[in-house]
Amino acid sequence: MTVLNAFRGSKLRQIIEPLNLSLMDIGARGGIDRDLWPAAWATTAVGFEPEPQECARLNCAPPRPWRSVRYVPTALGESNRQQTLNIPKSDAGASLLSHNSQMVPRFGHVALHRTIRTVPVETLTLDSACDRFALAPPDYLKVDVEGAELQILEAAPNTLANCLAVKVEASFLEQRVNQPLIQELLTFMQSAGFLLGEIRDIHHWRRRPLPGHPYSAIWVVPYSRGIAAQCDLVFLRDPDTLQSTEKKLRLVLVSAILGFFDHGVTVLRSSPDLESQLNTEMENSFLGELGLVSRRMGRAVALSEAMSRLRGLAPLARSLLFGIRTRSPREPGY
């Protein structure tokens, strides 16, 4: 059983499929975010890619495993105006904010934090883009735009009010000039009616791009823990902010699809009418079926984790015996 089949092979399919769940991915150059993969077959996905040729290429790709995929050729920002995109050597570091040059001598990520060219771009707010391109409000929103995440969210009150889950990249360090940090994102999302579900994929940086804990490198200082640099924050809608029964149903299912089954049950228990309706549709078995899907997904996640740990044994062994080889950083000194 894979996560792709956890819901599709269950009786919950008859409830999920008619909802036509929607995902919106801001920062989708590498492909649509996979967090809703367990219900991809029932999800309409929209990604934003401002570069016209890349957007056209992405739109030519087959939609599977999603119900449908559409890429929209526009950049998003805090307002509808022309802005400057700062581009370093690595396209992954392109940002509407100026790069903080102090990151280079401290951590050595030259390809991410040293601007080599700038280009003017026309930006729209997310609310304006939804209106212009006739986009349905998303159930799940992912935002990863190298520092401008909070600006985009603050300028999209209508879209955010319809969201049930949000994943946003956050930084502990001012990687770009005047970049909002994690505490500001947490405060804003709480005020917008969301609960923090998870802090995920925490990246720790050492001086120079060297392996961090628990690895040792062949270097002057072989081992060190790194400074917390960035992470992803996953937020779930506070059910107390919802009035609509349909929205609560969507929150139950989106929470479960993301793996937060307990939150889904909390939403269900807070709405007895919804639970009664679902039990009628499922012949008094909704919670039982949700438990079965939870078990299937748990097994799939456990298998994936086991495989990941097995793959990780080789670098740990090299670290223990010899140290991990690294390419010499381009910046001199340590």
KAWO-V771802 format. One record per pair of residues at least 6 apart in sequence whose C-alpha atoms are under 6 Angstrom apart, sorted by sequence separation. I is the first residue (numbers start at 1). J is the second residue. If there is no record, write none. Layout:
i=(I | I)
j=(J | J)
This chain:
i=(49 | 63 | 104 | 216 | 279 | 87 | 216 | 268 | 279 | 86 | 256 | 86 | 172 | 255 | 85 | 86 | 171 | 172 | 85 | 171 | 59 | 84 | 170 | 212 | 213 | 252 | 212 | 99 | 212 | 55 | 28 | 93 | 28 | 206 | 22 | 24 | 52 | 90 | 205 | 20 | 21 | 22 | 23 | 24 | 25 | 26 | 89 | 90 | 137 | 204 | 205 | 20 | 22 | 24 | 43 | 44 | 46 | 48 | 50 | 88 | 140 | 204 | 41 | 43 | 44 | 45 | 46 | 47 | 48 | 49 | 50 | 88 | 139 | 142 | 144 | 204 | 17 | 40 | 41 | 42 | 46 | 50 | 138 | 139 | 140 | 141 | 142 | 143 | 144 | 204 | 40 | 41 | 88 | 140 | 142 | 203 | 88 | 203 | 87 | 88 | 202 | 239 | 86 | 127 | 202 | 87 | 126 | 201 | 87 | 200 | 86 | 127 | 147 | 200 | 4 | 85 | 199 | 4 | 85 | 199 | 3 | 84 | 198 | 84 | 198 | 83 | 84 | 197 | 83 | 197 | 82 | 196 | 82 | 195 | 81 | 194 | 195 | 81 | 194 | 80 | 194 | 195 | 80 | 194 | 79 | 80 | 193 | 77 | 79 | 76 | 77 | 78 | 75 | 76 | 77 | 76 | 95 | 173 | 172 | 171 | 172 | 171 | 170 | 170 | 169 | 170 | 169 | 168 | 168 | 167 | 167 | 166 | 166 | 165 | 165 | 165 | 78 | 164 | 78 | 77 | 100 | 100 | 78 | 99 | 100 | 98 | 97 | 98 | 164 | 107 | 108 | 106 | 107 | 216 | 215 | 218 | 217 | 218 | 216 | 217 | 218 | 24 | 23 | 22 | 26 | 22 | 23 | 24 | 25 | 26 | 27 | 23 | 27 | 6 | 6 | 6 | 3 | 2)
j=(55 | 69 | 110 | 222 | 285 | 94 | 223 | 275 | 286 | 94 | 264 | 95 | 181 | 264 | 95 | 96 | 181 | 182 | 96 | 182 | 71 | 96 | 182 | 224 | 225 | 264 | 225 | 113 | 226 | 73 | 47 | 112 | 48 | 226 | 43 | 45 | 73 | 111 | 226 | 42 | 43 | 44 | 45 | 46 | 47 | 48 | 111 | 112 | 159 | 226 | 227 | 43 | 45 | 47 | 66 | 67 | 69 | 71 | 73 | 111 | 163 | 227 | 65 | 67 | 68 | 69 | 70 | 71 | 72 | 73 | 74 | 112 | 163 | 166 | 168 | 228 | 42 | 65 | 66 | 67 | 71 | 75 | 163 | 164 | 165 | 166 | 167 | 168 | 169 | 229 | 66 | 67 | 114 | 166 | 168 | 229 | 115 | 230 | 115 | 116 | 230 | 267 | 115 | 156 | 231 | 117 | 156 | 231 | 118 | 231 | 118 | 159 | 179 | 232 | 37 | 118 | 232 | 38 | 119 | 233 | 38 | 119 | 233 | 120 | 234 | 120 | 121 | 234 | 121 | 235 | 121 | 235 | 122 | 235 | 122 | 235 | 236 | 123 | 236 | 123 | 237 | 238 | 124 | 238 | 124 | 125 | 238 | 123 | 125 | 123 | 124 | 125 | 123 | 124 | 125 | 125 | 146 | 229 | 229 | 229 | 230 | 230 | 230 | 231 | 231 | 232 | 232 | 232 | 233 | 233 | 234 | 234 | 235 | 235 | 236 | 237 | 151 | 237 | 152 | 152 | 175 | 176 | 155 | 176 | 177 | 176 | 176 | 177 | 251 | 207 | 208 | 207 | 208 | 319 | 319 | 323 | 323 | 324 | 323 | 324 | 325 | 138 | 138 | 138 | 142 | 139 | 140 | 141 | 142 | 143 | 144 | 141 | 145 | 293 | 296 | 297 | 297 | 300)
